[in-house]
Amino acid sequence: MYKFKPILKSMLWGGDKIIPYKGVESNKTSVGESWEISGVKENESVVAEGPDAGMKLPELIARDKGALVGQSNYERFGKEFPLLIKFIDARQDLSIQVHPNDKLAWERHQSKGKTEMWYVVDADPGSTLRSGFAKQVTPDEYEQSIADNTITDLLQEYDIHAGDVFFLPAGRIHSIGAGAFIAEIQQTSNITYRIYDFNRCDDNGNPRELHTELSKAAIDYTVLPDYRTYYETKENSPMQLASCRYFTTQLYKLTEEHRIDVAALDSFVILICTRGRGTVTDDSGNSISVRQGESILVPATAKVLDITPQSGMELLATWVQE
């Protein structure tokens, strides 16, 4: 089982919550994102401790292949790790954006698309986010709304609280609002089309680039009655949050020892600790501690995970199984 060094990213809109939440030392300011587990080129995660300390994630995959990621995942993705795990701290509203699907991303950028999900770890009072259209619009009406600064009027906006979940398939227009602290699970892709940025300027005083034409064809204009994911909260039992060909995610709120059977998955498992602390022990006797703000990668060879929680431990478990 592996822990990785976080990749902290300062952002124009970033806040001051990630470093104390994770309990790490850093001189960085306005940290908007912590990339927890990443195989993105030039942003590859590095093993933090143990005999493989200093190795990059793609090197682990090249060495261990299906034993690390699962045989079917190795055949599907090769040395590319299929998920990117982040914490996001928004001091200001993020831009309104959209991500292309696999087909469009490959045609335009020779990249995977980006389907993702958000789990709200915490939120300041009054925090909101936007997901999906609130009413039916045409591509031309959408483009006009950007020009006349009325795009926010077209979108569904939600008050958010800790524990809220939003699934964002590629093509769904969205934005994170000020005061939101989020765990994000996504396909390994860094393709983002910025639709609207509230007329903000960068550090040099220049308006930030928009991708109006690119986004116009990437958006799914379907209107849904509700874009929030609902689930029944319960302790010491898995809560299903998302299931698609790109990832499956469950939530655990643990107050007692719990066993997770992962033998049938043929996949790595990522455990993201969003609250509390505890230990994880696999069926080979390997044990690793994990605390709030840390994520661990469990190899696909594990069959059983025994979790011993402390301090009201909360975990997101995610894997890839087509």
Protein Blocks (a to p, Z undefined) as FASTA:
>chain_A
ZZddddddddfkbccklmmmnopacfbehifbdcfbdcbehiaccdfbdjkgoiafklmm
mmnmmmmnopklmmmnomacfbdcdddddfbdcdddddddfklmmmmnopacdddddddf
bdcehiacdedjfbdcdfklmmmmmmnopmmmmpccddddehiacdddehiacdddehia
cdddddddfbdcdfbgghpacfkopacdddfklmmmmpccbdcfbfcdcddddehiacdf
bdcfkbccdddddfbdcdddfklnopacddddfehcdddddfkopacdddehiacdddfk
bmbdcdddeehiadddddddZZ
